[in-house]
């Protein structure tokens, strides 16, 4: 491409587009049509320039022109309460429902590992001795000991906020680090299941398994579900790097990455509810059966929300990605 000839041939069109973009008054119908035509042509010019004769100064000018014209043509996009409502009634549950084949097996395998670790620790005193001195373990598992005091040593509101922050960070790490082939997600999952298995095994060996379950289940059902959802979607993102399917790898990663980001926001709300349960219900004076019932109801409410709203949205064609109008625009091909 002869750059001088190219500039000479099309500079009048670029100047005209710039002039239309600078108009303060409302464009007439003919001017609006002209603006769209010039926007399409300038986009094509920019594409040709980038592929054959990239010139930093000219590329910068045309990029700015195309961006301004796109904004003018498509109009400004502002968020509203309607967007938030759509996210929580459609996008978020659709993403969780669509990827259930990843997070449900993750949950089953993780809980199996935790149960096996708990049995191993409970059945082998020599393993317990590696976790702490006998006196320390007795202090942890006795009535009113460290396991129970953990939920009541701090003001409920502050404790709920701390728990929510910690869990939200773990969920975010699962989703963000999933792109690294999912390997960090497996480590985060193992750490969580090791902690759960250790508590299960130590309290079981002390004959206080019922107390342990009464402390864990009111908030743990919802909390662990959020972790499993994040881990499963993180693993899906990692698998997309390996096998993007029929989509180009860049497109697949962009779509799954946007979905993961949306899920992170939705799970923050789920973990807020879990944190409230852990801060106010778990250490409350309610009977154990009542606290566990509240936890089960919260879990069933979340699963119903996902399967009813999410299933309906997926059957309607939703994937959990952002709305089409909010995605990066494809370059027009008309010249």
Buried (B, 14 or more C-beta within 10 A) or exposed (E): EEEEEBBEEBEEBBEBBBEBBEEEEEBEEEBBEBBBBBBBBBBBBBBBBEEEEEBEEBBEBBBEBBEBBBEBBEEEEEEEEEBEEBBBBBBBBBBBBBBBEBBBEBBEEBBEBBBEBBBEBBEEEEBBEEEBEEEEBEBBBEEEBEBBEBBEEBEBEEBBBBBBEEBBEBBBBBBBBBBEBBEBBBEBBBEBBBEBBBBBBBBBBBEBBEBBBBBBBBBBBBBBBBBBBBBBBBBBBBBBBEEBEEEEEEEBBBBBBBBBEBBBBBBBBBBBBBBBBBBBBBBBEBEBEEBBBBBBEBBEEBBEBBBEBBBBBBEEEBBBBBEEEEEEEEEBEEE
